[in-house]
Amino acid sequence: SGGSVYATGYFHSIGGKRRDFLGAVDAVTGEVTAWDPKASKRGRFMTASEGTVYVGGQFTSVGGSARDRLAAIDTATGELTAWNPGADARVETLEVAGDTVYVGGDFTIIDGLPRTRLASIDAMTGVANAWAPDADGTVTNIAVGDDTVYVGGDFGMAGGQVRNRLAAFDATSGLVTDWNPDASWDVFAIAVSGETVYIGGDFQTIGGQTRPNLAEVDRVTGALTAWAPDRRSAVYDIKPMAGNALYLGGSFSFEFGPLSSGIALYDTVSAEVTDLGPGPNGLVESLALSGNTIYFGGFFTRVVSESRSNLGGQNLITGSATSFGGWLYGTPLSLIATDSVVYVAGRFPRIHYEGSSYIAAVPR
């Protein structure tokens, strides 16, 4: 898969060959490959596990087969798998943990069973598990830590309890836990790291205490820690790394003096921010880390001194822009980095000047 550019969008042909909404082009020769799954509408979020890309969104078919808003595609062959749970409304987020795919969105039915905006699906069979919590608003984020599933979104009730935009459920029973950080406004990102859960968004308080846009809470109790970085703009994605590194995606221009980048690096002990130097010169909504490289998607026109439209990468050692990226017309909402390919899902009608909308994979 590393030698191809995968694309989907509002087109019916690539290079003179019939391709309905999905196609692939050899990254070296530019020839259209045999990869031809076909999708009916856009994907919104994707995640990968053991040779499979799971995609959620608004589509109703892939590869000529009915796939209601959920599908799984082989990363090597591009073939649609038999995995087919089906959702009755939009899927916003996916998370794979072992042999389970956790799904969040606006749906009320998964695999023909009542599942209110949250569901757990067998990663191999596509059968909905008995796990059946609920939320009274859209679920937009899922993170799994050991035996607990953490969710964020636009809800005020979850599992029958008051839970403002953040909740946690037992991964076995589906019962809501006492974990209740209580965000005052939108949550865009959740990341579990050790005994800590990091929360990013557009809120001003967590648990009634001032924590603009970024907070750290205990993974078990939900209690706010003393860690209090000075955040003045929304955080759209969070990626913890080994040691004390926490990468953020957002819009940080002029916020930290010399920093004028859509990415930032915080120390998880001192809460100090590191000057990464020039990076993407606008909003970053999605991040992916692989080795010494950070990949990002959003709204920007330059990475360091290189022209990049909304999709790019940066070497974390040298600070230089990588060759990854180029011209993408629209917004990447989800990135997955593998050894050879970065998978991209979002709102975009073209990538590298080819008709390519909503889901693609780009050689690194």
Secondary structure, DSSP 8 states (H G I E B T S, - for coil): -TTEEEEESS-SEETTEE-SSEEEEETTT--B-S----BSS-EEEEEEETTEEEEEES-SEETTEE--SEEEEETTT--B-S----BSS-EEEEEEETTEEEEEES-SEETTEE--SEEEEETTT--B-S----BSSEEEEEEEETTEEEEEEE-SEETTEE-SSEEEEETTT--B-S----BSS-EEEEEEETTEEEEEES-SEETTEE--SEEEEETTT--B-S------S-EEEEEE-STTEEEEEE--TTTBTTB--SEEEEETTT--EE---S-BSSEEEEEEEETTEEEEEEE-SEETTEE-BSEEEEETTT--EEEEE-BEEEEEEEEEE-SSEEEEEEEEEEETTEE--SEEEEE-
